[in-house]
């Protein structure tokens, strides 16, 4: 599998090109991945900050962060790497998407699972159940975090309600956010795959959020208006780049499709 991976041009570790048309380079992974996606998810996102605030003290917080980075993030990257190698090697002679077996790239891994375990009843269903369980647990925690953020940061400073009222209101807000997530899932299906669209949207919002935290570290004298304007300008620039990539998609030699 490793040799096939290399022959297909996937074993690239020294691409330092600044060409913005190339999808995966050293700079796009380090800057875009670390600061935009992973930096937000494991440093500055509301869900992560809320988890860190639930620890006993700063010492436990640091232990949780380092453990997450070393084991959870590292293991996730290794598993994703070898999963991609297996999928690429298995379908090297036939692209299921071009052959019409799947509708988009998001279905490649489930299709591979069904193909491999088709003679073992129940195994493919177990994989699908595990994948959905992990997805739902992450989505539910994120929805609850957003509901808590809206109530705590936006509504409580201007409204005076009873504790029970806040609890009921937060549940309705969580329900509304969940319905929006379902609606956005249908929209994301038309943006080149749900996974790619989700990561792009996360980076569009996460990059400016991480930059806002970094700004507060090195420039604590910056006022609220400047911070908000900078944050909105960062989101606007990210959205402009994303929309442009959909209107004028890169050619195959820049994106290395299946």
HUPE-V762857 format. One record per backbone hydrogen bond with DSSP energy under -1.0 kcal/mol. NH is the residue of the N-H (numbers start at 1). CO is the residue of the C=O. If there is no record, write none. Layout:
((NH:CO) (NH:CO))
This chain:
((5:1) (6:2) (7:3) (8:4) (9:6) (10:5) (12:10) (16:14) (22:19) (23:254) (26:15) (29:25) (30:26) (31:27) (33:28) (34:29) (35:31) (37:32) (38:33) (39:34) (41:37) (42:38) (45:40) (49:45) (50:46) (51:47) (52:48) (53:49) (55:52) (61:57) (62:58) (63:59) (64:60) (65:61) (66:62) (67:63) (68:64) (69:65) (70:66) (71:67) (73:68) (74:69) (75:71) (76:72) (77:73) (78:74) (79:75) (80:76) (81:77) (82:78) (83:79) (84:80) (85:81) (86:82) (87:83) (88:84) (89:85) (90:86) (91:87) (92:89) (99:95) (101:96) (102:96) (107:104) (108:105) (111:107) (112:108) (113:109) (114:110) (115:111) (116:112) (117:113) (120:117) (123:120) (126:122) (127:123) (128:124) (129:125) (130:126) (131:127) (132:128) (133:129) (134:130) (135:131) (136:132) (137:133) (138:134) (139:135) (140:136) (141:137) (142:138) (143:139) (144:140) (145:141) (146:142) (147:143) (148:144) (149:145) (150:146) (151:147) (152:148) (153:149) (154:150) (155:150) (156:151) (158:155) (159:155) (166:162) (167:163) (168:164) (169:165) (170:166) (171:167) (172:168) (173:169) (174:170) (175:171) (176:172) (177:173) (178:174) (179:175) (180:176) (181:177) (182:178) (183:179) (184:180) (185:181) (186:182) (187:183) (188:184) (189:185) (190:187) (191:188) (197:193) (198:194) (199:195) (200:196) (201:197) (202:198) (203:199) (204:200) (205:201) (206:202) (207:203) (209:205) (210:206) (211:207) (212:208) (213:209) (214:210) (215:211) (216:212) (217:213) (218:214) (219:215) (222:219) (227:223) (228:224) (229:225) (230:226) (231:227) (232:228) (233:229) (234:230) (235:231) (236:232) (237:233) (238:234) (239:235) (240:236) (241:237) (242:238) (243:239) (244:240) (245:241) (246:242) (247:243) (248:244) (254:251) (256:252))
